[in-house]
Amino acid sequence: MTHRVLVTGGAGFIGSHFVRCLLEGRYEGYENTEVTVLDLLTYAGNTANLPLDHPRLTLVKGDICDEELVRTLMPGHRQVVHFAAESHVDRSLLGPRAFVRTNVLGTQTLLEAALHCGVETFVHISTDEVYGSIETGTWDETQPLLPNSPYAASKASSDLLARAYWRTHGLDVRISRCSNNYGPRQHPEKLIPLFTTNLLSGLTVPLYGTGRQSREWLHVDDHCRAVHLVLTRGRAGEIYNVGGGTGLTNREITERLLQLCGADASRIRLVADRKGHDLRYAIDDTKIREELGYRPLKSFDTGLRETVEWYRTHEAWWRPLKETPAAPV
């Protein structure tokens, strides 16, 4: 069977990796998948992330909030994988309206179109940040949503809308909530690529506070495999946490990057902490492991080393992104 999949945000970091995996035939049963990417190509979307000449890829530049476009584009696609989102927490503190518009209204526009166009399965990609901050232990999928940033609040809102379309209308919606992603082709506004490219450029790295915030790290390839499992084996209306199993403080991440880039602690520049900075994220992903057979394959040490090497050898990819300021919030 030839699948037709609509991938929103498919020119971004995670979405483009998922698209490339589909087109490369890396997922069983999806070797001949026809992929349509819908992406507004904002500062975070990059056509260089996609094999534009691939015969099974169609790229459409457009806004997920554009109801007419979405209603026109969606028919004929059996499945939708919804990655598109405003995702940078720092930017959400300065310009929250864009996050509410894209993450909430955009998701609702897609869900409504999927309902009316007979889409069989809709996978909504979310984040562990919707749970808030946890001092000890881990969150499972039953944890109440307590988001602390405008970004996290907009994603929590979109999660609730997605669940409502399943519960009210019977649309087969499945939600995944991942921990912090890393890997090649991530925009250099995010911690690991920002620090890596700064160090490779001979610059300092801005570490919030004392760097004691703790995050769990997940390689993008492991995340995308998990998304495919949710798409093919998940259950309607269910939520699946996706973790990488490696929890580290920002200071520990910084120290590893210094070592990999041949730099020392003199390159660390402590800066004032951001407002409402969550201290610790940690998720329990037992459910997806036991129900769907997921497990991360990429060790963090290997993944981080390979990621730094990718940025070292692909300066032509990231240099223009650092030299061209992103659109103002």
C-alpha positions as CSV (number, residue, x, y, z in Angstrom):
1,M,0.0,0.0,0.0
2,T,1.2,3.5,-0.9
3,H,0.7,5.9,2.0
4,R,0.1,9.6,1.5
5,V,1.2,11.5,4.5
6,L,0.8,15.2,5.2
7,V,3.7,16.5,7.4
8,T,3.3,20.0,8.8
9,G,6.5,21.9,9.7
10,G,8.3,19.4,7.6
11,A,11.1,21.9,6.8
12,G,12.0,22.3,10.4
13,F,14.5,20.4,12.5
14,I,12.4,17.4,13.7
15,G,9.9,17.4,10.9
16,S,12.5,17.3,8.1
17,H,14.3,14.4,9.8
18,F,11.0,12.5,9.8
19,V,10.4,13.3,6.2
20,R,13.9,12.2,5.1
21,C,13.4,8.9,7.0
22,L,10.1,8.3,5.2
23,L,11.6,9.1,1.8
24,E,14.7,6.9,2.5
25,G,12.4,3.9,3.2
26,R,13.6,3.6,6.8
27,Y,10.2,2.7,8.3
28,E,8.7,-0.7,7.6
29,G,5.6,-0.5,5.5
30,Y,6.3,3.1,4.4
31,E,9.0,2.5,1.8
32,N,7.0,4.1,-1.0
33,T,5.3,6.8,1.0
34,E,4.2,10.0,-0.8
35,V,4.9,13.0,1.4
36,T,3.4,16.4,1.3
37,V,5.2,19.0,3.5
38,L,3.2,22.1,4.5
39,D,5.6,24.7,6.0
40,L,5.5,28.5,6.2
41,L,9.3,28.6,5.9
42,T,9.8,31.1,8.7
43,Y,13.3,31.6,10.1
44,A,13.1,28.0,11.6
45,G,12.1,26.3,8.3
46,N,14.9,25.5,5.8
47,T,14.5,24.0,2.4
48,A,18.1,22.8,2.6
49,N,16.8,20.3,5.1
50,L,14.8,18.5,2.4
51,P,15.6,16.6,-0.8
52,L,13.5,18.9,-3.0
53,D,14.1,16.9,-6.1
54,H,12.7,13.7,-4.7
55,P,9.8,12.3,-6.8
56,R,7.7,11.4,-3.8
57,L,8.0,14.8,-2.1
58,T,5.8,17.8,-2.6
59,L,6.6,21.0,-0.7
60,V,3.9,23.6,-0.2
61,K,4.7,26.9,1.4
62,G,1.8,28.0,3.5
63,D,0.3,28.8,6.9
64,I,-1.4,26.1,9.0
65,C,-3.8,28.9,10.1
66,D,-4.9,29.3,6.5
67,E,-8.2,27.4,6.5
68,E,-8.8,27.6,2.8
69,L,-5.3,26.3,2.0
70,V,-5.5,23.5,4.5
71,R,-9.0,22.4,3.4
72,T,-7.7,22.3,-0.2
73,L,-4.5,20.5,0.5
74,M,-5.6,17.8,3.0
75,P,-8.0,15.6,0.9
76,G,-6.3,12.4,-0.3
77,H,-3.9,12.2,2.7
78,R,-4.7,9.2,4.9
79,Q,-2.5,10.4,7.7
80,V,-1.3,13.8,9.2
81,V,1.8,14.2,11.3
82,H,1.7,17.7,12.9
83,F,5.1,19.0,13.8
84,A,4.5,22.7,12.9
85,A,4.9,25.0,15.9
86,E,6.6,28.0,17.3
87,S,8.9,26.3,19.8
88,H,11.6,28.6,21.2
89,V,10.7,29.4,24.9
90,D,12.8,32.6,25.0
91,R,10.9,34.1,22.0
92,S,7.6,33.2,23.6
93,L,8.4,35.5,26.5
94,L,8.8,38.4,24.1
95,G,6.1,37.6,21.6
96,P,3.5,35.2,22.9
97,R,0.8,36.1,20.3
98,A,2.6,34.2,17.5
99,F,2.8,31.1,19.7
100,V,-0.9,31.2,20.5
101,R,-1.8,31.8,16.9
102,T,0.3,29.1,15.4
103,N,0.2,26.5,18.1
104,V,-3.4,26.8,19.1
105,L,-5.3,28.2,16.2
106,G,-3.1,26.4,13.7
107,T,-3.7,23.1,15.4
108,Q,-7.5,23.7,15.5
109,T,-7.5,24.6,11.8
110,L,-5.7,21.3,11.0
111,L,-8.0,19.2,13.2
112,E,-11.1,20.7,11.7
113,A,-9.9,20.0,8.2
114,A,-8.8,16.5,9.1
115,L,-12.3,15.8,10.5
116,H,-14.1,17.0,7.4
117,C,-11.6,15.4,4.9
118,G,-11.8,11.9,6.3
119,V,-8.2,11.7,7.6
120,E,-7.6,8.3,9.2
121,T,-4.9,9.1,11.7
122,F,-3.7,12.5,13.1
123,V,-0.5,12.5,15.2
124,H,0.0,15.6,17.2
125,I,3.6,16.3,18.3
126,S,3.9,17.9,21.7
127,T,6.4,18.4,24.5
128,D,7.2,17.4,28.1
129,E,7.2,21.2,28.9
130,V,3.4,21.0,29.2
131,Y,3.8,19.3,32.5
132,G,5.7,22.2,34.1
133,S,8.7,21.6,36.4
134,I,9.2,18.6,38.7
135,E,11.6,18.6,41.6
136,T,12.0,14.8,41.9
137,G,10.7,11.7,40.2
138,T,9.2,11.6,36.7
139,W,6.0,12.5,34.9
140,D,3.8,9.9,33.3
141,E,1.0,10.6,30.9
142,T,-1.6,11.1,33.6
143,Q,0.3,14.1,35.1
144,P,-1.8,17.3,35.2
145,L,-0.7,20.0,32.8
146,L,1.0,22.9,34.6
147,P,2.8,24.8,31.9
148,N,5.0,27.8,33.0
149,S,5.9,29.6,29.8
150,P,3.7,31.0,27.0
151,Y,5.2,28.4,24.7
152,A,4.4,25.5,27.0
153,A,0.9,26.9,27.7
154,S,0.2,27.2,23.9
155,K,1.3,23.6,23.4
156,A,-0.8,22.4,26.4
157,S,-3.8,24.2,24.8
158,S,-3.2,22.4,21.5
159,D,-3.0,19.1,23.3
160,L,-6.4,19.7,24.9
161,L,-7.9,20.6,21.5
162,A,-6.5,17.5,19.9
163,R,-8.0,15.3,22.7
164,A,-11.3,17.1,22.3
165,Y,-11.5,16.3,18.6
166,W,-11.0,12.6,19.5
167,R,-13.5,12.6,22.4
168,T,-16.2,14.7,20.8
169,H,-15.9,13.9,17.1
170,G,-14.2,10.5,17.1
171,L,-11.2,11.7,15.1
172,D,-8.3,9.3,15.5
173,V,-5.9,11.7,17.2
174,R,-2.7,10.4,19.0
175,I,-0.4,12.7,21.0
176,S,3.3,12.3,21.7
177,R,5.2,14.4,24.2
178,C,9.0,14.3,23.8
179,S,11.9,15.5,25.9
180,N,14.5,17.9,24.6
181,N,15.7,17.0,21.1
182,Y,19.1,17.4,19.7
183,G,21.0,16.4,16.5
184,P,22.1,17.7,13.1
185,R,20.2,20.6,11.4
186,Q,18.8,22.1,14.6
187,H,18.5,25.9,14.4
188,P,21.3,27.6,16.2
189,E,19.0,29.4,18.6
190,K,18.6,26.2,20.7
191,L,21.1,25.3,23.4
192,I,23.3,22.6,21.9
193,P,23.7,24.1,18.4
194,L,24.0,27.6,19.8
195,F,26.8,26.6,22.2
196,T,28.5,24.4,19.6
197,T,28.5,27.0,16.8
198,N,29.6,29.7,19.2
199,L,32.5,27.6,20.4
200,L,33.5,26.7,16.8
201,S,33.5,30.4,16.0
202,G,35.7,31.3,18.9
203,L,32.9,32.9,20.9
204,T,31.7,32.6,24.5
205,V,28.5,30.7,25.4
206,P,25.7,32.3,27.5
207,L,24.8,30.0,30.3
208,Y,21.6,31.0,32.2
209,G,22.1,31.5,36.0
210,T,24.5,28.8,37.3
211,G,23.4,26.2,34.7
212,R,21.6,24.1,37.3
213,Q,18.5,23.5,35.1
214,S,18.1,19.8,34.2
215,R,16.7,18.4,31.0
216,E,16.3,14.9,29.5
217,W,17.9,14.7,26.1
218,L,16.6,12.7,23.1
219,H,18.3,12.3,19.7
220,V,16.1,13.4,16.8
221,D,16.4,10.0,15.1
222,D,15.1,8.2,18.2
223,H,12.2,10.7,18.4
224,C,11.2,10.2,14.8
225,R,11.2,6.4,15.2
226,A,8.9,6.9,18.2
227,V,6.6,9.1,16.1
228,H,6.3,6.4,13.5
229,L,5.4,3.9,16.1
230,V,2.7,6.2,17.5
231,L,1.4,6.6,13.9
232,T,1.3,2.9,13.1
233,R,0.8,1.1,16.4
234,G,-0.6,3.8,18.8
235,R,-4.2,4.0,19.9
236,A,-6.7,6.7,19.2
237,G,-7.0,9.3,22.0
238,E,-3.8,8.1,23.7
239,I,-0.8,10.1,24.9
240,Y,2.7,8.8,24.7
241,N,5.7,10.2,26.4
242,V,9.0,9.8,24.5
243,G,12.2,10.1,26.4
244,G,15.9,9.6,25.8
245,G,16.9,8.4,29.2
246,T,19.7,10.9,29.8
247,G,19.1,13.7,32.2
248,L,21.8,16.4,32.5
249,T,22.1,19.9,33.8
250,N,22.8,22.7,31.4
251,R,26.2,23.1,33.1
252,E,27.0,19.4,32.4
253,I,25.9,19.8,28.8
254,T,28.1,22.9,28.5
255,E,31.1,21.1,30.0
256,R,30.7,18.3,27.5
257,L,30.5,20.7,24.6
258,L,33.6,22.5,25.8
259,Q,35.5,19.3,25.7
260,L,34.3,18.2,22.3
261,C,35.1,21.6,20.8
262,G,38.5,21.8,22.4
263,A,37.7,24.8,24.7
264,D,37.9,25.5,28.4
265,A,35.7,27.0,31.1
266,S,36.9,30.6,30.3
267,R,34.5,30.5,27.4
268,I,31.4,30.3,29.7
269,R,29.6,33.6,30.2
270,L,27.0,33.5,33.0
271,V,23.9,35.6,32.2
272,A,20.8,36.5,34.1
273,D,18.3,33.6,34.3
274,R,15.2,34.0,32.2
275,K,11.8,34.6,33.7
276,G,10.0,31.5,35.0
277,H,12.8,29.2,34.1
278,D,11.7,25.6,34.8
279,L,14.3,23.8,37.0
280,R,13.8,20.2,35.9
281,Y,12.0,18.0,33.4
282,A,12.0,14.2,33.6
283,I,9.4,11.9,31.9
284,D,8.4,8.3,32.4
285,D,8.1,6.7,29.0
286,T,7.2,3.2,30.2
287,K,3.9,3.3,28.3
288,I,5.5,3.7,24.8
289,R,8.2,1.2,25.6
290,E,5.8,-1.5,26.8
291,E,2.9,-0.9,24.4
292,L,4.7,0.0,21.2
293,G,8.1,-1.5,21.6
294,Y,10.1,1.8,21.6
295,R,13.5,2.2,23.0
296,P,16.2,4.8,22.2
297,L,19.1,3.5,20.2
298,K,21.5,6.4,20.2
299,S,23.6,6.8,23.3
300,F,23.9,10.5,24.4
301,D,27.7,10.5,24.3
302,T,27.7,9.1,20.8
303,G,24.9,11.3,19.6
304,L,26.4,14.5,21.0
305,R,29.8,13.7,19.5
306,E,28.3,13.1,16.1
307,T,26.2,16.2,16.4
308,V,29.2,18.4,17.2
309,E,31.1,16.9,14.3
310,W,28.2,17.6,11.9
311,Y,28.2,21.3,12.8
312,R,32.0,21.3,12.5
313,T,31.8,20.0,8.9
314,H,28.6,21.9,7.8
315,E,29.5,25.5,8.5
316,A,27.9,26.5,5.2
317,W,24.6,25.3,6.6
318,W,24.6,27.1,9.9
319,R,26.8,30.2,9.3
320,P,24.0,32.1,7.4
321,L,21.5,31.4,10.1
322,K,23.7,33.0,12.7
323,E,24.6,36.0,10.5
324,T,21.0,36.7,9.5
325,P,18.8,37.7,12.5
326,A,15.5,35.9,12.9
327,A,12.3,37.8,12.2
328,P,11.4,40.0,15.2
329,V,8.8,38.8,17.6
